[in-house]
């Protein structure tokens, strides 16, 4: 199995999609990674150092840039916060590469579910059409079965809570979230929907309405209560466009961080992309990636499976800041 996965991963790192998996191989990959997800807990307990990645939305160039900026698995560990598909042109490539990496290096790649990891969103925002165009009419069901098994949250070093969207009034504790059973669909409303859809808002105190319609917004009082009750220090989430690649939803408060890793999002915005690193001492660094432009052909993955470092003949320009 490993040689099969290594070939796919190597091809994708070279942006060689012509020799990528067909329908039978994709179905096998989805079924296999689904079993890996189901063996994990609903709330992952992770140790630093670890890189945390926000929405990618089918922007494969940004995923490759991420791996340029970091050592690739198994030499670095990653937590992806969801929204791998829809809106971008390469959702198949993004999710297939990540599923392959998860299956190959299950202790170095962790994947949470986002609100776009479901059939309903796929049919509205492009992933379903991409599946039909690139693979088959039926392959979406294989991806969706894997999506329904994904973990919903993570806690890093018992200090940092990570989730795609945010908090839920029905889930005041980590223990409550841990009791959610998978596989599961995403209901129209309810605690699972809140985890994947809710947003922070400085304009509300505790809980408020959300313009998305299916969930809530949560304010600083809710943050204070959730962190105190669970002995946590920070909340890291994705789900919202951040023009600098990251944002702090509450003024003068760095305990809640939004991270967004899709640059020039959907070719409609001029936003930057970023990822976040939690080091061994639980200090957080935010690194910005360069604006998305076509990747040159001289990007290679040297000695894949050994040194496992993605390199470029000219160094990648990266700017970073510490929080």
ABEGO torsion letter per residue (X at the ends): XAAAAAAAAAAAAAGBAAABBBAAAAAAAAAAAAAAAAABBABBBBBOBBBBBBBAGGBAAAAAAAAAABBBOAABBBBBAEGABEGBAAAAAAAAAAAAAAAABAAABBBBBBAABBAAAAAAAGAAAAAAAAABAAAAAAAAAAAAABBABBBBGGABBBBAAEBBAABABAAAAAABBOBBBBBABEAAAAAAABBBBAABABBBBBAAGABBBBBAAAAAAAAAAAGBABBBBBGBBBAAGBBBABBGBAABBBBBABBGBGGABABBBBBBBBBAAGBBBBBBBBBBBBBBAABBBBGBGBAGBBBBABBBBBBBBBX
